[in-house]
Structures are given as structure tokens and as C-alpha cells.
């Protein structure tokens, strides 16, 4: 059970483990007025052995390693004792300044050492062993450390939590303060920092409601909100009106902003005619625009490529399979199976109880005799388990099929899937980005069968891919 947060000041004696990617560190820490170091762990960016730190965190009892201090926040601080000053100046922070040189500096200036470095650094030349090279190196490192403290203090002062402050410093370093002062909305590029957080910081810094930076970020934010509601795009007129209403930004500023965002390709747009024949302009975030275009291009590619396996004499093949499994298909089911044999891409749709599972099971049995490499997949583990149980064939999630890893999907256009037939169940749950990734990995000569009910569960992410494909009338639907 963690105790209340406490603060410790001391020296990072030894770094036992560090992960440079996320800043996680395990080390030993010697607090002021103690003789035995403690074990500390937590996210601590850009620190070195023998550096003096102020830590905020809590004590924990590890079942193997015993009592440890879990770091929640940290801040570099200047040591106050002469011994601490020597250890700090001879640490890895200050390259080229060894222990003996550090001792001579501290002996010369005593407790005023850091004040001298700050205010009168030229006096360092009076210390034996501190030449121009050492002085230059020391002062550069000193400025970096002071900059780190200034950045962390500034970020906390404008309302950024310590965890996010570390992420910002890890990305922008000593440029963090001028970058944020110039445009705090750049912070939305940091994972976890959204528009509302950046907007609060901007207000603290005195930014106006109608700032061009706020208008840009506000439009992008409103499109992201639409994506959370399942929309890959939004009509331009509606986007502008909604942004005016919700963010209180002047419409003329938004018009100027959206033109610039489109020109800079931070947004994309496409003009279409609605059902009434009225033209409207749809606005996209680039990732959704590109994904939608690739979905269409890949469907066209697969549809218009020759299949590995061509089926002839559909009626005979179907009747033979009916005799084999002891099943007589009804006319609608027979039509669906014939379409699967005739077309490279097929959509099988219908509500519960319409026989979709029977059709899939029949197609599998028929095609498996000539197509050994078949994949069944679904967007969720539960859906994959259900199709396995109802068809008797092994199914997986789409993520597993595409060999998802922490750096993305391993299967793509350069490393495509090896299956000749791919059957996707619960297709209504597949969003635009996932369908894009999937189709990128489907070989041109493969067959694709999409099974789903547009009135069932919608996709969690943005896009109604199944209904859009049906409405496109470019794919056979049964």
C-alpha cells in the first residue's frame, strides 16, 4: 500500500537501469543527512549520476527488492554543501571536469561557487587546471542544466503536470519555452495533451480567442471530435458553424484558417453531390482522407485482377457440395454461393437468422477443395471465437491476421498475406483505418468475402465501411 507523497532531496548515486525511450530509471539515491542510499524508480529524463535532485513520490514495498521510493516528480537542484558541489561538478553532467579540478574550483570559491559560475564565469580561469576548453565545456553544461530547471518550472507554472512536462522536454529540450510561448497549441502533438489542455495554457499566456493558432487547432480538434463520433469527414459549412458555436471563434478567422490548412495539406477536402443533387464540400483529417482513397483503390485493384483459382460450372459444383454435406440450399443461399464463385469480392449481408453462417460454412467446404490457404477473421476476439464455433474453421482477429506489433502491422503491401481466400465476419464493426490496413495486405489475385449486417454493431472507430461499400454499388451484394 503506497504511503502519502513525500519529498526527498539528495544525490543520485548510481543508475542501475535506464530506458532512454521512456525515461524510466532505477537507481540508488543518497538523501541529505543520511549514510545509506535508498532504491528509487520512476520516470526521470535527462539526469546523471551524482546529480542533486528533489524527488516527490511515495514509499512502496517490493516483494523481492524490499522498500523502494517510487518517483512521481523530480527537479534538478543545486547542492548546497561543498562536498555536494564537488560531486556535482565532477559528475557526468560536466564532461572534462574531473574530481580534482572540481575540488580546486570549490576550494577557490567555497559556497559562492555556483554564484560565480552564474554571474562571473571568467573568474574560473584563475583556477589551476581550468583552461578555455574546460571553461567552455563547463559553462555550456551549466546553461543546459539551468535551462532544464527553467523549462520545468515554466511548464509547471502554466498548468502542465510533471509527467507531461517531462514528455515536452524530452521532445523539445531547451526550446520548449520559446516554442510554447509562440504557439501553445503545438502541445497537441504530444500524446495525451489535447486541445482543451493546450487552450487552457494559451489562456494563461494571454492568447486571444481569435488567435490564428487557436483557430487552426480548434478546427483540427472539432474534426477529431467528429472522428470519435464515427465520422471520417464533416461538411465544411457544418464544421465552421459548429466551431463558431462551441469554441467562440470568429467565423472570418475560421474561414481564413481553413483555407490555409487546406493549402498546407493539414486538411483535405472533396466536393460531392448529396442525394438531392446539391454540391457540398467534405473536410477530412489527412489520415482518414488517405485511408478512404486507399480502401477504394484496393477494392478496385482486387476486383479487376485475375483470380488465382477460377471456378467454372458453378451449378455442378454447388450440387456436388450439397450432396456431400446433405444440405439443400434455398434460392437466396444458392445465389450467394454462386456469386462467391463468380466474383473476386463479395458482400454477404442480412439480419440475424437470414442464413449468413450457413452460406459461409458451405462456401468454405466447397472452396477448400481447391484453395488450401483460407483465412477467417473478425474485428474482435469474441466475434472470431463465434465464427470458429459456428463454422468449425479456425478464425482470428484482424489484428492477429495482420501480425500487429508495437510498431504497427507486419503484413502490408510489401509483405502481403499468403491466403488466397479471406472471409471477414462482423464487417460492420471494421472502421476505415483498420480496413485500409487490411486491404493493403490483400494480394491482388486473392478473393475477399465481407459478411455483416449494417443494422448491427457499428465500428468503434471512424467510418461506416460496410454500408459505404454497399452504397457504392461497385461490389456484388447478396
PAFI-128250 format. One record per residue (C-alpha): residue number from 1; residue in three letters; x, y, z. Coordinates in steps of 0.25 Angstrom, whole numbers, plus 5000, padded with zeros to 4 digits. Layout:
BEGIN
[NUM, "ALA", [X, Y, Z]] ...
END
This chain:
BEGIN
[1, "UNK", [5000, 5000, 5000]] [2, "UNK", [5006, 5013, 4996]] [3, "UNK", [5008, 5024, 5006]] [4, "UNK", [5005, 5039, 5005]] [5, "UNK", [5014, 5047, 4995]] [6, "UNK", [5027, 5051, 5002]] [7, "UNK", [5039, 5060, 4996]] [8, "UNK", [5053, 5056, 4997]] [9, "UNK", [5066, 5064, 4993]] [10, "UNK", [5079, 5057, 4991]] [11, "UNK", [5089, 5051, 4981]] [12, "UNK", [5086, 5041, 4970]] [13, "UNK", [5098, 5032, 4974]] [14, "UNK", [5097, 5021, 4963]] [15, "UNK", [5088, 5018, 4951]] [16, "UNK", [5085, 5003, 4952]] [17, "UNK", [5076, 5003, 4940]] [18, "UNK", [5070, 5013, 4930]] [19, "UNK", [5061, 5013, 4918]] [20, "UNK", [5065, 5024, 4909]] [21, "UNK", [5052, 5023, 4901]] [22, "UNK", [5042, 5026, 4912]] [23, "UNK", [5052, 5031, 4923]] [24, "UNK", [5049, 5020, 4933]] [25, "UNK", [5060, 5019, 4943]] [26, "UNK", [5065, 5010, 4955]] [27, "UNK", [5076, 5015, 4963]] [28, "UNK", [5081, 5018, 4977]] [29, "UNK", [5079, 5031, 4984]] [30, "UNK", [5086, 5037, 4996]] [31, "UNK", [5078, 5047, 5003]] [32, "UNK", [5083, 5059, 5011]] [33, "UNK", [5088, 5055, 5025]] [34, "UNK", [5088, 5040, 5022]] [35, "UNK", [5099, 5030, 5021]] [36, "UNK", [5091, 5018, 5014]] [37, "UNK", [5086, 5020, 5000]] [38, "UNK", [5071, 5016, 4996]] [39, "UNK", [5066, 5010, 4984]] [40, "UNK", [5058, 5019, 4975]] [41, "UNK", [5050, 5017, 4962]] [42, "UNK", [5042, 5025, 4952]] [43, "UNK", [5041, 5034, 4940]] [44, "UNK", [5054, 5043, 4941]] [45, "UNK", [5058, 5049, 4928]] [46, "UNK", [5072, 5055, 4925]] [47, "UNK", [5079, 5052, 4938]] [48, "UNK", [5093, 5047, 4942]] [49, "UNK", [5100, 5040, 4953]] [50, "UNK", [5104, 5049, 4965]] [51, "UNK", [5093, 5060, 4961]] [52, "UNK", [5085, 5066, 4972]] [53, "UNK", [5070, 5064, 4971]] [54, "UNK", [5058, 5068, 4978]] [55, "UNK", [5048, 5056, 4977]] [56, "UNK", [5034, 5055, 4980]] [57, "UNK", [5027, 5041, 4982]] [58, "UNK", [5023, 5030, 4991]] [59, "UNK", [5029, 5018, 4998]] [60, "UNK", [5026, 5004, 4993]] [61, "UNK", [5029, 4990, 4998]] [62, "UNK", [5034, 4981, 4986]] [63, "UNK", [5032, 4967, 4990]] [64, "UNK", [5046, 4963, 4985]] [65, "UNK", [5054, 4976, 4986]] [66, "UNK", [5048, 4982, 4998]] [67, "UNK", [5045, 4996, 5001]] [68, "UNK", [5047, 5006, 4989]] [69, "UNK", [5043, 5020, 4986]] [70, "UNK", [5034, 5022, 4974]] [71, "UNK", [5037, 5035, 4968]] [72, "UNK", [5025, 5043, 4963]] [73, "UNK", [5032, 5056, 4961]] [74, "UNK", [5046, 5061, 4960]] [75, "UNK", [5054, 5074, 4959]] [76, "UNK", [5069, 5076, 4958]] [77, "UNK", [5074, 5085, 4969]] [78, "UNK", [5087, 5091, 4972]] [79, "UNK", [5095, 5085, 4984]] [80, "UNK", [5097, 5094, 4996]] [81, "UNK", [5109, 5087, 5003]] [82, "UNK", [5123, 5088, 4997]] [83, "UNK", [5124, 5073, 4997]] [84, "UNK", [5112, 5072, 4988]] [85, "UNK", [5117, 5083, 4979]] [86, "UNK", [5129, 5075, 4977]] [87, "UNK", [5121, 5063, 4974]] [88, "UNK", [5112, 5070, 4964]] [89, "UNK", [5123, 5078, 4957]] [90, "UNK", [5131, 5065, 4955]] [91, "UNK", [5118, 5057, 4950]] [92, "UNK", [5115, 5053, 4936]] [93, "UNK", [5108, 5066, 4934]] [94, "UNK", [5121, 5073, 4933]] [95, "UNK", [5129, 5066, 4923]] [96, "UNK", [5144, 5069, 4924]] [97, "UNK", [5143, 5073, 4939]] [98, "UNK", [5149, 5062, 4948]] [99, "UNK", [5149, 5061, 4963]] [100, "UNK", [5162, 5069, 4965]] [101, "UNK", [5158, 5080, 4957]] [102, "UNK", [5144, 5081, 4963]] [103, "UNK", [5151, 5081, 4977]] [104, "UNK", [5160, 5093, 4973]] [105, "UNK", [5148, 5101, 4968]] [106, "UNK", [5140, 5099, 4980]] [107, "UNK", [5153, 5101, 4989]] [108, "UNK", [5155, 5114, 4982]] [109, "UNK", [5141, 5120, 4983]] [110, "UNK", [5134, 5112, 4994]] [111, "UNK", [5119, 5113, 4996]] [112, "UNK", [5119, 5124, 4985]] [113, "UNK", [5124, 5114, 4974]] [114, "UNK", [5111, 5114, 4967]] [115, "UNK", [5108, 5129, 4968]] [116, "UNK", [5122, 5131, 4962]] [117, "UNK", [5119, 5121, 4950]] [118, "UNK", [5105, 5129, 4948]] [119, "UNK", [5110, 5143, 4950]] [120, "UNK", [5125, 5144, 4948]] [121, "UNK", [5129, 5131, 4940]] [122, "UNK", [5142, 5138, 4935]] [123, "UNK", [5148, 5136, 4949]] [124, "UNK", [5148, 5121, 4946]] [125, "UNK", [5161, 5124, 4938]] [126, "UNK", [5168, 5127, 4952]] [127, "UNK", [5166, 5112, 4956]] [128, "UNK", [5178, 5103, 4953]] [129, "UNK", [5174, 5093, 4942]] [130, "UNK", [5162, 5101, 4936]] [131, "UNK", [5167, 5105, 4923]] [132, "UNK", [5158, 5111, 4912]] [133, "UNK", [5153, 5097, 4907]] [134, "UNK", [5149, 5093, 4921]] [135, "UNK", [5143, 5106, 4924]] [136, "UNK", [5135, 5106, 4911]] [137, "UNK", [5130, 5092, 4913]] [138, "UNK", [5126, 5095, 4928]] [139, "UNK", [5118, 5107, 4924]] [140, "UNK", [5111, 5100, 4913]] [141, "UNK", [5107, 5089, 4922]] [142, "UNK", [5103, 5099, 4933]] [143, "UNK", [5094, 5106, 4924]] [144, "UNK", [5087, 5093, 4919]] [145, "UNK", [5084, 5089, 4934]] [146, "UNK", [5079, 5103, 4937]] [147, "UNK", [5071, 5102, 4925]] [148, "UNK", [5065, 5089, 4929]] [149, "UNK", [5061, 5095, 4942]] [150, "UNK", [5055, 5107, 4936]] [151, "UNK", [5047, 5099, 4926]] [152, "UNK", [5041, 5090, 4937]] [153, "UNK", [5038, 5102, 4945]] [154, "UNK", [5031, 5109, 4934]] [155, "UNK", [5023, 5097, 4929]] [156, "UNK", [5018, 5095, 4943]] [157, "UNK", [5015, 5109, 4945]] [158, "UNK", [5005, 5109, 4933]] [159, "UNK", [4998, 5097, 4938]] [160, "UNK", [5005, 5085, 4931]] [161, "UNK", [5006, 5073, 4940]] [162, "UNK", [5020, 5068, 4943]] [163, "UNK", [5018, 5055, 4935]] [164, "UNK", [5014, 5063, 4922]] [165, "UNK", [5025, 5073, 4925]] [166, "UNK", [5035, 5062, 4924]] [167, "UNK", [5030, 5058, 4911]] [168, "UNK", [5030, 5072, 4905]] [169, "UNK", [5045, 5074, 4910]] [170, "UNK", [5048, 5060, 4904]] [171, "UNK", [5043, 5065, 4891]] [172, "UNK", [5047, 5080, 4890]] [173, "UNK", [5058, 5081, 4900]] [174, "UNK", [5063, 5095, 4903]] [175, "UNK", [5054, 5101, 4892]] [176, "UNK", [5041, 5097, 4900]] [177, "UNK", [5039, 5111, 4906]] [178, "UNK", [5040, 5119, 4893]] [179, "UNK", [5032, 5109, 4885]] [180, "UNK", [5021, 5109, 4895]] [181, "UNK", [5021, 5124, 4897]] [182, "UNK", [5020, 5125, 4881]] [183, "UNK", [5009, 5115, 4880]] [184, "UNK", [5004, 5106, 4891]] [185, "UNK", [4995, 5099, 4882]] [186, "UNK", [5007, 5091, 4877]] [187, "UNK", [5006, 5083, 4890]] [188, "UNK", [4995, 5075, 4884]] [189, "UNK", [5005, 5068, 4876]] [190, "UNK", [5009, 5062, 4890]] [191, "UNK", [5001, 5049, 4893]] [192, "UNK", [4992, 5051, 4904]] [193, "UNK", [4991, 5066, 4902]] [194, "UNK", [4978, 5070, 4895]] [195, "UNK", [4973, 5083, 4890]] [196, "UNK", [4966, 5087, 4903]] [197, "UNK", [4978, 5086, 4911]] [198, "UNK", [4986, 5094, 4901]] [199, "UNK", [4975, 5104, 4901]] [200, "UNK", [4976, 5106, 4916]] [201, "UNK", [4991, 5108, 4915]] [202, "UNK", [4989, 5118, 4904]] [203, "UNK", [4979, 5126, 4912]] [204, "UNK", [4989, 5126, 4924]] [205, "UNK", [4999, 5132, 4914]] [206, "UNK", [4989, 5143, 4909]] [207, "UNK", [4985, 5137, 4896]] [208, "UNK", [4973, 5143, 4889]] [209, "UNK", [4960, 5135, 4886]] [210, "UNK", [4962, 5138, 4871]] [211, "UNK", [4977, 5135, 4871]] [212, "UNK", [4980, 5129, 4857]] [213, "UNK", [4987, 5118, 4865]] [214, "UNK", [4975, 5115, 4873]] [215, "UNK", [4966, 5115, 4860]] [216, "UNK", [4975, 5105, 4853]] [217, "UNK", [4976, 5096, 4866]] [218, "UNK", [4961, 5098, 4868]] [219, "UNK", [4957, 5093, 4854]] [220, "UNK", [4966, 5081, 4856]] [221, "UNK", [4960, 5078, 4869]] [222, "UNK", [4946, 5078, 4864]] [223, "UNK", [4949, 5068, 4853]] [224, "UNK", [4955, 5059, 4863]] [225, "UNK", [4943, 5060, 4872]] [226, "UNK", [4935, 5056, 4859]] [227, "UNK", [4944, 5044, 4857]] [228, "UNK", [4941, 5040, 4872]] [229, "UNK", [4926, 5040, 4868]] [230, "UNK", [4929, 5031, 4856]] [231, "UNK", [4931, 5041, 4844]] [232, "UNK", [4943, 5042, 4836]] [233, "UNK", [4939, 5055, 4830]] [234, "UNK", [4930, 5067, 4832]] [235, "UNK", [4923, 5077, 4823]] [236, "UNK", [4931, 5089, 4822]] [237, "UNK", [4919, 5098, 4825]] [238, "UNK", [4915, 5090, 4837]] [239, "UNK", [4929, 5089, 4842]] [240, "UNK", [4931, 5105, 4842]] [241, "UNK", [4917, 5107, 4849]] [242, "UNK", [4920, 5096, 4860]] [243, "UNK", [4934, 5102, 4863]] [244, "UNK", [4928, 5116, 4864]] [245, "UNK", [4917, 5111, 4874]] [246, "UNK", [4926, 5102, 4882]] [247, "UNK", [4939, 5110, 4883]] [248, "UNK", [4934, 5124, 4881]] [249, "UNK", [4944, 5127, 4869]] [250, "UNK", [4940, 5138, 4859]] [251, "UNK", [4935, 5132, 4846]] [252, "UNK", [4944, 5140, 4837]] [253, "UNK", [4956, 5136, 4845]] [254, "UNK", [4952, 5121, 4843]] [255, "UNK", [4950, 5123, 4828]] [256, "UNK", [4964, 5129, 4827]] [257, "UNK", [4969, 5117, 4835]] [258, "UNK", [4962, 5106, 4828]] [259, "UNK", [4967, 5112, 4814]] [260, "UNK", [4982, 5112, 4820]] [261, "UNK", [4980, 5098, 4826]] [262, "UNK", [4975, 5092, 4813]] [263, "UNK", [4987, 5099, 4805]] [264, "UNK", [4997, 5094, 4815]] [265, "UNK", [4990, 5080, 4813]] [266, "UNK", [4988, 5079, 4828]] [267, "UNK", [4973, 5077, 4824]] [268, "UNK", [4968, 5070, 4811]] [269, "UNK", [4954, 5073, 4804]] [270, "UNK", [4946, 5067, 4794]] [271, "UNK", [4933, 5072, 4787]] [272, "UNK", [4922, 5063, 4785]] [273, "UNK", [4907, 5063, 4782]] [274, "UNK", [4897, 5059, 4792]] [275, "UNK", [4884, 5051, 4790]] [276, "UNK", [4877, 5064, 4786]] [277, "UNK", [4888, 5067, 4775]] [278, "UNK", [4893, 5079, 4784]] [279, "UNK", [4908, 5080, 4784]] [280, "UNK", [4915, 5081, 4797]] [281, "UNK", [4930, 5080, 4801]] [282, "UNK", [4934, 5070, 4811]] [283, "UNK", [4947, 5073, 4820]] [284, "UNK", [4956, 5062, 4825]] [285, "UNK", [4968, 5060, 4834]] [286, "UNK", [4979, 5055, 4824]] [287, "UNK", [4979, 5041, 4831]] [288, "UNK", [4965, 5038, 4828]] [289, "UNK", [4965, 5044, 4814]] [290, "UNK", [4977, 5035, 4810]] [291, "UNK", [4971, 5023, 4817]] [292, "UNK", [4957, 5025, 4809]] [293, "UNK", [4964, 5027, 4796]] [294, "UNK", [4973, 5014, 4798]] [295, "UNK", [4961, 5006, 4802]] [296, "UNK", [4954, 5010, 4789]] [297, "UNK", [4967, 5008, 4781]] [298, "UNK", [4970, 4994, 4787]] [299, "UNK", [4956, 4989, 4785]] [300, "UNK", [4957, 4993, 4770]] [301, "UNK", [4970, 4986, 4770]] [302, "UNK", [4965, 4973, 4775]] [303, "UNK", [4952, 4973, 4767]] [304, "UNK", [4960, 4976, 4754]] [305, "UNK", [4971, 4966, 4756]] [306, "UNK", [4970, 4951, 4751]] [307, "UNK", [4968, 4941, 4762]] [308, "UNK", [4978, 4930, 4765]] [309, "UNK", [4967, 4920, 4764]] [310, "UNK", [4955, 4921, 4754]] [311, "UNK", [4942, 4913, 4756]] [312, "UNK", [4934, 4908, 4745]] [313, "UNK", [4921, 4900, 4745]] [314, "UNK", [4916, 4906, 4757]] [315, "UNK", [4903, 4899, 4757]] [316, "UNK", [4910, 4885, 4757]] [317, "UNK", [4920, 4889, 4768]] [318, "UNK", [4909, 4894, 4777]] [319, "UNK", [4900, 4882, 4775]] [320, "UNK", [4912, 4873, 4777]] [321, "UNK", [4915, 4880, 4790]] [322, "UNK", [4900, 4879, 4794]] [323, "UNK", [4901, 4864, 4793]] [324, "UNK", [4914, 4863, 4801]] [325, "UNK", [4908, 4871, 4813]] [326, "UNK", [4894, 4867, 4812]] [327, "UNK", [4888, 4881, 4810]] [328, "UNK", [4879, 4887, 4800]] [329, "UNK", [4881, 4902, 4799]] [330, "UNK", [4869, 4911, 4797]] [331, "UNK", [4869, 4921, 4785]] [332, "UNK", [4875, 4932, 4792]] [333, "UNK", [4886, 4924, 4798]] [334, "UNK", [4890, 4918, 4785]] [335, "UNK", [4890, 4931, 4779]] [336, "UNK", [4901, 4935, 4789]] [337, "UNK", [4909, 4923, 4787]] [338, "UNK", [4909, 4925, 4772]] [339, "UNK", [4913, 4940, 4774]] [340, "UNK", [4925, 4935, 4783]] [341, "UNK", [4930, 4926, 4772]] [342, "UNK", [4928, 4936, 4761]] [343, "UNK", [4933, 4949, 4767]] [344, "UNK", [4947, 4953, 4774]] [345, "UNK", [4940, 4962, 4784]] [346, "UNK", [4926, 4959, 4790]] [347, "UNK", [4918, 4965, 4801]] [348, "UNK", [4908, 4956, 4809]] [349, "UNK", [4898, 4963, 4817]] [350, "UNK", [4885, 4961, 4825]] [351, "UNK", [4880, 4961, 4839]] [352, "UNK", [4881, 4950, 4849]] [353, "UNK", [4875, 4937, 4845]] [354, "UNK", [4876, 4940, 4830]] [355, "UNK", [4886, 4929, 4827]] [356, "UNK", [4899, 4936, 4826]] [357, "UNK", [4906, 4926, 4835]] [358, "UNK", [4901, 4914, 4826]] [359, "UNK", [4905, 4921, 4814]] [360, "UNK", [4919, 4923, 4819]] [361, "UNK", [4920, 4909, 4824]] [362, "UNK", [4916, 4904, 4810]] [363, "UNK", [4926, 4913, 4803]] [364, "UNK", [4937, 4908, 4812]] [365, "UNK", [4934, 4894, 4809]] [366, "UNK", [4933, 4896, 4794]] [367, "UNK", [4945, 4905, 4792]] [368, "UNK", [4954, 4898, 4802]] [369, "UNK", [4956, 4886, 4792]] [370, "UNK", [4963, 4895, 4782]] [371, "UNK", [4968, 4907, 4791]] [372, "UNK", [4977, 4902, 4803]] [373, "UNK", [4981, 4915, 4808]] [374, "UNK", [4968, 4921, 4814]] [375, "UNK", [4967, 4932, 4826]] [376, "UNK", [4955, 4935, 4834]] [377, "UNK", [4956, 4947, 4842]] [378, "UNK", [4947, 4957, 4850]] [379, "UNK", [4950, 4971, 4857]] [380, "UNK", [4948, 4965, 4871]] [381, "UNK", [4953, 4953, 4879]] [382, "UNK", [4938, 4950, 4883]] [383, "UNK", [4934, 4950, 4868]] [384, "UNK", [4946, 4942, 4864]] [385, "UNK", [4942, 4931, 4874]] [386, "UNK", [4928, 4931, 4870]] [387, "UNK", [4931, 4929, 4855]] [388, "UNK", [4941, 4918, 4859]] [389, "UNK", [4929, 4911, 4867]] [390, "UNK", [4919, 4912, 4856]] [391, "UNK", [4928, 4908, 4844]] [392, "UNK", [4937, 4899, 4851]] [393, "UNK", [4949, 4906, 4844]] [394, "UNK", [4959, 4914, 4852]] [395, "UNK", [4958, 4929, 4852]] [396, "UNK", [4966, 4940, 4857]] [397, "UNK", [4965, 4955, 4860]] [398, "UNK", [4969, 4964, 4848]] [399, "UNK", [4980, 4970, 4857]] [400, "UNK", [4986, 4956, 4859]] [401, "UNK", [4984, 4953, 4844]] [402, "UNK", [4992, 4965, 4840]] [403, "UNK", [5002, 4961, 4851]] [404, "UNK", [5001, 4974, 4859]] [405, "UNK", [5013, 4979, 4868]] [406, "UNK", [5016, 4991, 4876]] [407, "UNK", [5021, 4997, 4863]] [408, "UNK", [5009, 4994, 4854]] [409, "UNK", [5005, 4983, 4845]] [410, "UNK", [5015, 4974, 4840]] [411, "UNK", [5006, 4970, 4828]] [412, "UNK", [5005, 4981, 4817]] [413, "UNK", [5007, 4983, 4802]] [414, "UNK", [5022, 4980, 4803]] [415, "UNK", [5019, 4967, 4812]] [416, "UNK", [5005, 4963, 4808]] [417, "UNK", [4996, 4952, 4813]] [418, "UNK", [4998, 4938, 4807]] [419, "UNK", [4984, 4934, 4807]] [420, "UNK", [4976, 4932, 4794]] [421, "UNK", [4962, 4934, 4801]] [422, "UNK", [4959, 4943, 4812]] [423, "UNK", [4946, 4943, 4819]] [424, "UNK", [4943, 4955, 4829]] [425, "UNK", [4931, 4954, 4838]] [426, "UNK", [4924, 4965, 4846]] [427, "UNK", [4929, 4975, 4835]] [428, "UNK", [4920, 4986, 4840]] [429, "UNK", [4930, 4987, 4852]] [430, "UNK", [4942, 4990, 4844]] [431, "UNK", [4946, 5004, 4843]] [432, "UNK", [4953, 5012, 4832]] [433, "UNK", [4967, 5011, 4837]] [434, "UNK", [4966, 4996, 4840]] [435, "UNK", [4960, 4993, 4827]] [436, "UNK", [4971, 5001, 4820]] [437, "UNK", [4982, 4993, 4827]] [438, "UNK", [4975, 4980, 4824]] [439, "UNK", [4973, 4983, 4809]] [440, "UNK", [4987, 4988, 4807]] [441, "UNK", [4992, 4974, 4811]] [442, "UNK", [4982, 4966, 4802]] [443, "UNK", [4989, 4961, 4789]] [444, "UNK", [4982, 4965, 4776]] [445, "UNK", [4979, 4951, 4772]] [446, "UNK", [4972, 4947, 4785]] [447, "UNK", [4957, 4946, 4788]] [448, "UNK", [4950, 4955, 4798]] [449, "UNK", [4937, 4952, 4805]] [450, "UNK", [4931, 4962, 4814]] [451, "UNK", [4920, 4957, 4823]] [452, "UNK", [4912, 4966, 4832]] [453, "UNK", [4899, 4974, 4836]] [454, "UNK", [4899, 4989, 4834]] [455, "UNK", [4888, 4989, 4845]] [456, "UNK", [4897, 4982, 4855]] [457, "UNK", [4908, 4988, 4863]] [458, "UNK", [4915, 5000, 4857]] [459, "UNK", [4930, 5001, 4857]] [460, "UNK", [4937, 5007, 4869]] [461, "UNK", [4946, 5016, 4861]] [462, "UNK", [4942, 5025, 4850]] [463, "UNK", [4935, 5021, 4837]] [464, "UNK", [4924, 5012, 4833]] [465, "UNK", [4932, 5004, 4823]] [466, "UNK", [4921, 4993, 4820]] [467, "UNK", [4910, 5002, 4818]] [468, "UNK", [4918, 5011, 4809]] [469, "UNK", [4923, 4999, 4801]] [470, "UNK", [4909, 4995, 4799]] [471, "UNK", [4904, 5008, 4795]] [472, "UNK", [4916, 5010, 4785]] [473, "UNK", [4909, 4999, 4776]] [474, "UNK", [4923, 4995, 4772]] [475, "UNK", [4923, 4981, 4779]] [476, "UNK", [4913, 4970, 4777]] [477, "UNK", [4904, 4969, 4789]] [478, "UNK", [4895, 4957, 4793]] 
END
